[in-house]
């Protein structure tokens, strides 16, 4: 227990966690409200998948550029600018919804803007952790950040479901825009979260190619990224088809969707809290493998749940396993990579976490039109199971690298 929150001994990281907790709560409120708004306007799983695709596809397309910027320019400044644009995006959503002029094509364009910002903001923010806390406390900081993310996932969707039911979607968008002020203030107040970026003799194209070459020559790193990519692709149907499970199957409305996301978040908080207590990276490869198997199990339970409470159980298991896998993978990657490649590698990691969601969202919407939502989630579970089994081949090599740290 004494070391469970050791990363909070660092002032900059305390500021970061405080700002993120407030801002992410608003972000999760907006995520639920946006999903519900598209569902209310269209009742189309294909269009729901399309909006999800638009939200995340820029991360997949622009991710390498985001990593390049994170390694060549001040990371904190990049984060501040992108957070400011995201605040304006949320405010625009609120205004259009309040005035009843919102249409699906507008939502899609604003989703593309959000994704473009995330393509540059997430790698820069991920690469800041080591400067906030140092390499010794880096795994703990990553686990605590995941716990913060999922604490907001518990509170945000619950508030979002209530907000949609009582005040409408626009109120959730407005709250999210205001919440960005907290994270902006915290980043401005940070002192020396990073050293000045080194001058690069290479051209941007050579610098970009160097990052790909570094990953290509590192088999443990490739194995971790591949597992994470397939797992996030397989998990995507739960996110995009959640409103259908909550309303069309179990008749619980927006609040029912909020409880599903909240259950996922509670499981994730518990999982990452337990992971924060680990003091050695040597156990992380095993955590990664077992957690991927847990994700497949949670998805299968979710897919075939006969009652609403069983759906919540599947969501809890999925949340517990997903965030343990992501936090353990993030900690392993950030521990074993060279600092000069940190931004570019974290951009590739972001592409496997966030960038795979558009493909998963779009595929989920299209497949669900033909085979139904239950079979779509089941297929995602089978994909994740196959990836977990395949990771076993490289696990010993990943373990050897972790033991040398």
C-alpha positions in Angstrom: 0.0 0.0 0.0 2.7 2.6 0.8 4.0 2.4 -2.8 0.6 2.2 -4.5 0.4 5.9 -5.2 4.1 6.7 -5.2 3.9 8.5 -8.6 1.8 11.2 -6.9 4.9 12.3 -4.9 5.7 14.2 -8.1 4.1 17.6 -8.3 3.6 17.7 -12.1 2.0 14.3 -12.0 -0.4 15.3 -9.2 -1.5 18.3 -11.4 -1.9 16.1 -14.4 -4.1 13.5 -12.5 -6.3 16.3 -11.1 -6.9 17.9 -14.5 -7.4 14.6 -16.2 -10.0 13.4 -13.7 -12.2 16.5 -14.3 -11.7 16.6 -18.0 -12.2 12.9 -18.7 -15.4 12.9 -16.7 -16.7 15.5 -19.1 -15.3 13.5 -22.1 -17.2 10.3 -21.0 -20.4 12.3 -20.6 -20.0 13.6 -24.1 -19.2 10.1 -25.5 -22.4 8.7 -24.1 -24.5 11.6 -25.1 -23.0 11.6 -28.7 -23.7 7.9 -29.0 -27.2 8.3 -27.8 -27.8 11.3 -30.0 -26.8 9.4 -33.2 -29.0 6.5 -32.1 -32.0 8.8 -31.4 -31.6 10.6 -34.7 -31.0 7.5 -36.9 -31.7 4.2 -35.1 -29.1 2.8 -37.6 -26.2 0.6 -36.4 -24.4 1.4 -39.6 -24.5 5.2 -39.0 -23.5 4.7 -35.4 -20.5 2.7 -36.7 -19.8 5.4 -39.2 -19.6 8.2 -36.6 -17.4 5.9 -34.4 -15.2 5.4 -37.5 -14.9 9.1 -38.1 -13.9 9.7 -34.4 -10.9 7.3 -34.5 -9.7 7.0 -38.1 -7.6 10.2 -38.0 -5.5 8.6 -35.2 -4.8 5.6 -37.5 -4.0 7.9 -40.5 -2.2 10.8 -38.7 -0.7 8.8 -35.8 2.9 8.6 -37.3 2.8 12.4 -37.8 1.7 12.8 -34.2 4.7 10.8 -33.0 7.0 12.8 -35.2 5.7 16.1 -33.7 6.0 14.6 -30.2 9.7 13.8 -30.8 10.6 17.1 -32.5 8.6 19.8 -30.7 7.7 20.6 -27.1 5.2 18.0 -25.9 3.5 20.0 -23.3 2.8 22.9 -25.7 1.4 20.4 -28.2 -1.0 19.0 -25.6 -2.2 22.4 -24.5 -3.0 23.5 -28.1 -4.9 20.3 -28.9 -6.9 20.4 -25.6 -8.0 23.9 -26.5 -9.2 22.8 -29.9 -11.1 19.9 -28.3 -12.8 22.4 -26.0 -14.0 24.4 -29.0 -15.2 21.2 -30.6 -17.4 20.3 -27.6 -18.8 23.8 -27.4 -19.7 23.6 -31.1 -21.6 20.4 -30.5 -23.5 21.9 -27.6 -24.5 25.0 -29.7 -25.7 23.0 -32.7 -27.7 20.6 -30.4 -29.2 23.4 -28.3 -30.4 25.1 -31.5 -31.8 21.8 -33.0 -29.7 22.3 -36.1 -27.5 19.3 -35.5 -27.4 16.6 -38.3 -25.4 13.4 -38.7 -23.0 14.9 -41.3 -22.2 17.7 -38.8 -21.5 15.1 -36.1 -19.3 13.2 -38.4 -17.2 16.3 -39.3 -16.8 17.2 -35.6 -15.9 13.6 -34.9 -13.1 13.8 -37.5 -11.8 17.0 -35.9 -11.7 15.3 -32.5 -9.8 12.4 -34.0 -7.3 14.6 -35.7 -6.6 16.4 -32.4 -6.2 13.1 -30.6 -3.7 11.9 -33.2 -1.3 14.6 -32.0 -2.3 15.0 -28.4 -2.2 11.4 -27.2 1.4 10.6 -28.2 2.7 13.8 -26.8 0.9 13.3 -23.5 2.0 9.7 -23.2 5.6 10.7 -23.9 5.4 13.2 -21.0 5.0 10.6 -18.3 8.7 9.7 -18.0 9.5 13.4 -17.6 6.9 13.9 -14.9 7.9 11.0 -12.7 11.2 9.5 -13.9 11.7 6.0 -15.2 11.6 4.3 -11.8 8.0 5.4 -11.1 6.9 5.2 -14.7 4.9 1.9 -14.4 3.1 3.2 -11.4 2.3 6.5 -13.1 0.9 4.6 -16.1 -1.3 2.4 -13.9 -2.6 5.4 -11.9 -3.3 7.3 -15.1 -5.4 4.3 -16.3 -7.1 4.2 -13.0 -7.9 7.9 -13.3 -9.2 7.3 -16.9 -11.5 4.6 -15.7 -12.7 6.4 -12.5 -13.9 9.0 -15.0 -15.4 6.2 -17.0 -17.5 5.2 -14.0 -18.7 8.7 -13.1 -18.9 10.2 -16.6 -21.3 7.8 -18.3 -23.6 7.6 -15.2 -23.8 11.4 -15.2 -24.2 11.4 -18.9 -27.1 8.9 -18.9 -28.8 11.0 -16.2 -28.0 14.3 -18.0 -29.4 13.0 -21.3 -32.6 11.8 -19.6 -33.1 15.0 -17.6 -31.5 17.9 -19.6 -30.7 16.4 -23.1 -27.5 15.7 -25.0 -26.5 19.4 -25.4 -26.1 19.9 -21.7 -23.5 17.0 -21.6 -21.6 18.6 -24.5 -21.5 22.0 -22.7 -20.3 20.4 -19.4 -17.5 18.7 -21.4 -16.4 22.0 -23.0 -16.1 23.6 -19.5 -14.2 20.6 -18.1 -11.3 21.3 -20.5 -10.5 24.4 -18.5 -9.3 22.3 -15.6 -6.8 20.2 -17.6 -5.6 23.3 -19.5 -4.9 25.1 -16.2 -3.0 22.1 -14.8 -0.8 21.8 -17.9 0.0 25.6 -17.8 0.9 25.3 -14.1 3.4 22.5 -14.6 7.0 23.5 -14.1 9.6 21.5 -16.0 7.7 18.4 -17.3 10.2 17.8 -20.1 13.6 18.8 -21.4 13.8 21.0 -24.6 13.6 18.8 -27.7 17.0 18.1 -29.3 17.8 19.6 -32.7 17.3 17.0 -35.4 19.8 16.7 -38.2 17.5 14.2 -40.0 14.7 15.4 -42.2 11.2 14.8 -41.0 10.8 11.9 -43.5 14.0 10.2 -42.3 13.0 10.8 -38.7 9.7 9.1 -39.4 11.3 6.2 -41.2 13.7 5.7 -38.3 10.8 5.1 -35.9 9.3 2.4 -38.1 12.7 0.8 -38.5 13.2 0.7 -34.8 9.9 -1.1 -34.2 10.5 -3.5 -37.1 13.8 -4.6 -35.6 12.3 -5.2 -32.1 10.3 -8.5 -31.9 9.0 -8.1 -28.3 7.7 -4.6 -29.2 6.0 -5.9 -32.4 4.3 -8.7 -30.4 3.0 -6.3 -27.8 1.6 -3.9 -30.4 0.1 -6.7 -32.5 -1.8 -8.2 -29.5 -3.1 -4.8 -28.5 -4.3 -3.9 -32.0 -6.3 -7.2 -32.4 -7.7 -6.9 -28.9 -9.0 -3.4 -29.5 -10.4 -4.3 -32.8 -12.3 -7.2 -31.2 -13.5 -5.1 -28.3 -14.9 -2.3 -30.5 -18.4 -3.8 -31.1 -19.2 -3.4 -27.4 -18.7 0.3 -27.5 -20.5 1.1 -30.8 -23.4 -1.4 -30.2 -23.9 -0.6 -26.5 -27.0 1.5 -27.2 -28.6 -1.4 -29.0 -28.0 -3.8 -26.1 -29.2 -1.1 -23.5 -32.4 -0.1 -25.4 -33.5 -2.5 -28.1 -32.6 -5.7 -26.3 -32.9 -4.9 -22.5 -35.1 -1.8 -22.7 -33.1 0.3 -20.2 -32.7 3.4 -22.3 -29.8 5.9 -21.9 -29.4 5.3 -18.2 -29.0 1.6 -19.0 -26.2 2.4 -21.4 -24.6 4.6 -18.7 -24.7 1.6 -16.2 -23.1 -0.7 -18.8 -20.2 1.8 -19.4 -20.0 2.4 -15.6 -19.7 -1.3 -14.9 -16.9 -1.5 -17.4 -15.2 1.5 -15.7 -15.5 0.0 -12.2 -13.9 -3.2 -13.4 -11.1 -1.2 -15.0 -10.5 0.8 -11.8 -10.2 -2.3 -9.8 -7.9 -3.9 -12.3 -5.5 -1.0 -12.7 -5.5 -0.3 -8.9 -4.2 -3.8 -8.4 -1.6 -3.3 -11.2 -0.4 -0.1 -9.6 0.9 -2.1 -6.6 3.3 -4.1 -8.8 6.9 -2.9 -8.3 8.5 -5.0 -11.0 8.1 -5.1 -14.8 9.0 -8.8 -14.8 5.4 -9.8 -14.0 3.9 -7.7 -16.7 4.2 -10.1 -19.7 2.1 -12.6 -17.8 -0.4 -9.9 -16.9 -0.7 -9.0 -20.6 -1.4 -12.5 -21.7 -3.9 -13.4 -19.0 -5.7 -10.1 -19.4 -6.2 -10.7 -23.1 -7.8 -14.0 -22.3 -10.0 -12.2 -19.8 -11.1 -9.7 -22.4 -12.2 -12.6 -24.7 -14.2 -14.1 -21.8 -15.9 -10.8 -20.9 -16.9 -10.2 -24.5 -18.4 -13.7 -24.8 -20.5 -13.2 -21.6 -21.6 -9.8 -22.9 -22.6 -11.2 -26.3 -24.8 -14.0 -25.0 -26.1 -12.5 -21.7 -29.7 -13.6 -21.2 -30.5 -10.8 -18.7 -29.3 -7.2 -18.1 -27.4 -8.0 -14.9 -25.3 -10.6 -16.8 -24.5 -7.9 -19.3 -23.1 -5.8 -16.5 -21.0 -8.8 -15.3 -19.6 -9.2 -18.8 -18.8 -5.5 -19.0 -17.1 -5.6 -15.5 -14.9 -8.5 -16.6 -14.1 -6.8 -19.9 -13.2 -3.5 -18.1 -11.0 -5.3 -15.5 -9.1 -7.2 -18.2 -8.9 -4.6 -20.9 -7.4 -1.8 -18.8 -4.9 -4.2 -17.1 -3.7 -5.4 -20.5 -3.4 -1.8 -21.8 -1.7 -0.4 -18.7 0.7 -3.4 -18.5 1.5 -3.1 -22.2 2.1 0.6 -22.0 4.4 0.2 -19.0 6.4 -2.6 -20.7 6.8 -0.6 -24.0 7.8 2.7 -22.2 10.3 0.8 -20.1 12.1 -1.1 -22.9 12.2 1.6 -25.6 15.0 4.2 -26.1 13.9 7.7 -25.1 14.8 9.2 -28.5 12.1 7.0 -30.1 9.5 7.5 -27.3 7.1 9.8 -29.2 7.1 7.8 -32.4 6.7 4.5 -30.6 3.9 5.8 -28.4 2.2 7.1 -31.6 2.2 3.5 -32.9 0.9 2.3 -29.5 -1.9 4.9 -29.7 -2.7 3.6 -33.2 -3.2 0.1 -31.9 -5.4 1.4 -29.0 -7.4 4.2 -30.5 -6.6 3.8 -34.2 -8.0 0.3 -34.5 -11.3 1.4 -33.1 -12.5 3.0 -36.4 -12.0 -0.3 -38.2 -13.7 -2.1 -35.4 -16.6 0.4 -35.2 -17.2 0.4 -38.9 -17.0 -3.4 -39.2 -19.2 -3.8 -36.1 -21.9 -1.6 -37.6 -21.8 -3.3 -41.0 -21.6 -6.9 -39.6 -24.4 -6.2 -37.1 -26.7 -5.3 -40.0 -26.4 -8.9 -41.3 -25.8 -11.2 -38.4 -27.1 -9.2 -35.4 -25.4 -7.5 -32.5 -24.9 -10.6 -30.4 -23.0 -12.5 -33.0 -20.9 -9.4 -33.9 -19.7 -9.1 -30.3 -19.1 -12.9 -30.2 -16.8 -12.6 -33.3 -14.8 -9.9 -31.6 -14.3 -12.3 -28.6 -13.0 -15.0 -31.0 -10.5 -12.5 -32.6 -9.2 -11.5 -29.2 -8.8 -15.2 -28.1 -6.8 -16.0 -31.2 -4.5 -13.0 -30.6 -3.9 -14.1 -27.0 -3.0 -17.6 -28.0 -0.6 -16.2 -30.7 1.1 -14.0 -28.2 2.3 -17.1 -26.3 4.9 -17.6 -29.0 6.7 -14.3 -28.2 5.9 -14.2 -24.5 9.2 -15.7 -23.4 11.2 -13.2 -25.4 9.1 -10.3 -23.9 9.8 -11.8 -20.5 13.5 -11.8 -21.1 13.6 -8.2 -22.1 11.5 -7.2 -19.0 13.8 -9.1 -16.7 16.8 -7.0 -18.0 15.1 -3.7 -16.9 
